Structures are given as structure tokens and as C-alpha cells.
Amino acid sequence: MPDVAYILGHSPAEIGRLIFQAGVLKPITERLLREAGVAPGMRVLDLGCGTGDVALLAAELVGPNGAVVGIDRNGDVLTVAGDRARAAGYANDEFREGAAEDFVDPVPFDLAIGRYVLIHQADPTTFIRSAASHVRPDGLIAFHEVAVYGECHALPPVPLWEQCWNWAIIAFRSVMAHPDAAGRMTAYFQDAGLKRPTIFCEIPVGGGPDSPLCAWLARTVRSVLPQLEEIGAATAAEVDK
């Protein structure tokens, strides 16, 4: 199957959005890593590492005697990830350019993790099977995914929030083959020949001037604006209102 177009791009603004997004998601991802059993001395593979936030979390948990390798197809975000790792003082993070399917390392990993990666795959089952090939026989794989389907209401209703959410969903669904990947995790694991995964769900909730959720959504709409314009779903003038 052909690759799914990555409509978010890799502009400086999008890189900033990824870092902002990571701040919102950090508590959930940290709980996922801890529940997966990440401990000092482990080797962790971060699939589709982007700007390195999951890799930095993992590096903190595995400690100086562990190791974290992040891979991504885009060299620009890997440069950012490497710079951030050095600035944070982590010497056990390494970042390599490439796809999960082509990645080779002589030493198997204890855990492979991907955050918001399955929704961007043409074939999530194949991606999961590839992730499993990089861990030792009794190793683990974990995914933190977003449900890019359905509605996301504000209570009381906020029309601007719902409009922005709908714009984001329309943009993603215009290219994604599996926007509902988060809800089909059990089926994907079964199709990949793996055991039934343990699943938990968390929903960021917030409101008021201190909540980051509105800014997160607004930044996302800005990143997918070129796709919205290409498919005729919205114009820059409409989004800027």
C-alpha cells in the first residue's frame, strides 16, 4: 500500500506545535511507559520519534545504563530531537533517520513504542508486526494513539471549538486510511499474530484561560490548513476569523 500523506508538514511552526502537544500528552505517555514496565538499564526504541519527546521521557526512565534510539523519516525533526537531548543532558539518546520497516539494529530492544504513528500508516498491522520484530522474544511493544473520529464537544457548547475540531478531522480523514486505528488495536494485534494487548484510555479535559487544549487545537488547524485549502474544506480567511 502507498504511504499516507503526512499533511502536518515539518515547518518550524509545526515543530513548535509538536513540542506543545507533547507537553499536553506527557502525563499519559509517562503512565504508559511505566505500566509497560520501563525500568533502569532497558533499551527502548521510539518509532516515529519526531522532536524526541517520548525518547526523552524514556531516557529518564531507563537511566544512564539504559539506551534509547529514536527513528523518524524526517531529518529536520531528528536534528531538533538531538539538540533537545543534548540540552537536557541525556547521553543515552540516539536518533536515526529511516522507516521502521527498514530499521536494523544488531541488539534487540526491551520495548518499542510509537505515539500517534498508527493513524499515519497505510497498514497498521504491518507496522505493528515490524515493531515487534525489533524487540527481544519476551519484549514489549506499546502505542499511544489518538481517536481521529467522532465528535469532541465542549460543555456548554462552544461553536468555535466544534468548528475547529471538525476542520481538523476533515483534514486528517481526507488522507488517513485508518483514522480509527486507536479503536482497532485489538484486531491489529491479532492480525499481526500477537497476543491481545492491554488497553487503557485517557481523555485530556480542561477549560478556562489556563487550559492548553484550545491552543493545541488551534495550532493543529493551522498546520493542516494547506490540506483544508487543497480539498476545498476551508480557506485561510475563514480560519483566521
N, C-alpha and C positions, 0 to 999 in steps of 0.2 A: 504494500500500500504506500502511496506517496506521503511525504512528510506533511504535517499540518502546519499551515502558515502561522508564524508567530507574530501576531498583529500588534503586540505591545511595543515591539521595537527595542532598541538599546540606546536611545538618546540619553544625554545627561539628565533630563527631566525624568525619564523612565527609571534610570538607575537610582535617582533620588526617591522615586516612588517605591521601588523595591525595598530600599532600606527603611523607609517609613512603614511600609507594610509589615516588614519583619519585626518592627517594634510592637505592632499590634498582636502579631501571632506568636511572639516569643514564649509567653507562658504556656500556651497549648503545646507547642513543639517541644519545649523542655519537659513537660509532663510525658509526652510520647516517648522521648528518648529515655527518660528514667524508667518508665513502665516497661520499655523494651529491654531493660537491664544493662544499659550502657554504664560501664564502670572503668576505673583506672586501669590503664595498660591495654585497653582494647584498640583494635584497628577498625575505623569507620570509613565507609565510602559514601560521599554525598553526591547523589545523582542529580544533574541539572542544578548545580550549586549556585548559579547566579552570582550575586555580590558577596556570597560567603557566609551569610548569617547562620545557617544551620551548621555549617562546618565550624564556625567559631563557638557555637554552643557545644558541639560535640567535643571540640578540643579542650574546652574547660572541664568536661566530664571525664574524659579519658586521661587527662593529666600529662605531664611531661614524658612519662614512659609509654604513652599510647601514641597513636598516629591517626591523622585524618587526611583523606585525599578527596578533593572536590573536583568533579569534572563538569564541563559545560562546553557547548558548541561554539560559544562566542568568546573570542579572545579579549574583547574590551572589558566585559564584566569580570573576567578572570584577573585582569590587571588590578581592577578595583578590589577584588577579594583578597589578592595577595598583599596589596598595600594595607588593607584594613587588618589583616592578620599580623603583619609586622608591627603596625602601630599599636595593636593590643598586646604585643609581647609574646605571641604564640610562635614557637619554633617547631611545633609538631603538625602544622597545617601545610599541605601541598596542593597546588591547583594545576590541573592539566586540561588541555583543550581536546575535545573529542566527544563522541557519542557513546552512550552506554553499551550499545551493541558492538562497538569496535574496541572498547577499552580492554587493555590487557595489563595484568599485574601478576608477578610471579608468586606473591604471597596472598592467600585468601583473606578476606575480611571477616570480622566477627559480626558486623552489621552493615547493611546497605540501606540508606534512607533517601527518599525523594519527597520534596514538598512542592505541591502544585505542579506536578510533572505529568501525571497520568492523563489529565484533561487535554494536554497538548500532544498526545500520542495518537497516531493513526491506528495503532493496535496495542492497547494497554496490556493484553495478555502476553504478547511477545516481549514487551518491555519488562513486565514483572518476571518473566522467565529469565530474561537477560540479567536482571538484578540478582536473582537467586544464584546464577552461575558464578557470581563474584564473591560469594560468601562460603565459608567452610561448611562441611556437611551438616553440622549442628548449629550453624549460624542463623541469623535472623534478617528479615527484610521488613521495612516499615514505610508506610506512605501517609503523609498528611495532605489530604485533598480538600478541595472546596466544591460545594454543590452549586454548579453553574446551571441551575434550572429552578423553576418555580418562582415564587414571589418573596419579597422581603419587605414587609410592611413596617411602617412606623406607627406607633400608637401614642397620642392621637395621630391621624393621618397627616402626612406632610407631602403634598403633591410633588414638590421639587425633588425630594428624596426618591419617590417612586419613579419619577421620570428618569432620573439619573441611573437608578438601578436597571430600569428597562433598557436604556441605551446600552449599558454595559453588557447585559445579557444578549441583546440583539447582535452586538458586535462579535461576542465570543461564539455564539451559536451559528453565526454565518460561516465560520471556518472549522469549528471543532466537530470531529466525527463522534466524540463521546463526551459531551458536556455533563453527562450524568455518571461519570466514572466513579465518583465518591460513593454513590448508592449501589454500585455493582461490584464492589470489592470482593465479596464472597464468590461470586460467579467467576470473576477474573482469576482469582487464586485457584479455584477448582479447575478451570480450563488450562491453567499453567501447570497442572499436576502437583499442586502444593496443598498443604493442609489448610483447613478453614482458618481464616485469620481472626484474631481478637480485634474487635472494633469498638471504638467509643466516639461519641460526637460531642462537640462543644460549639456554642454559638456566641461570638462576641456581642455583648449588649452594652449600650451606652446612650447617653443623652446629655444635653446641656453644652455649655461652651468648652468644657474640658475634655469632651469625648473626641477621640481621633477618628471616629467612624465616618463622619461627613467628609473630612479632608481626604480620607483613604478612598472613598467612592469618587470624589471629585477628581482626584489625581488619576484614578483608573479611567474615568471617562475621557480625560484629556489625552491619555496615552492611546486609547482606541479611537480617538476622533478621526484619524485618517481612514480607518476602516469604515466608520459610520458614514463618512462622506462618499467613500467609494461605492458603497452599496445603496446610497440614497436614503439612509435612515435618519440623518440629521446633518445640519450644516454647522460650520464654526460659529456663525452668527446666532443660531438657535442655542448652542451650547453655552455661548458667552453671556446670554441674557441673565 
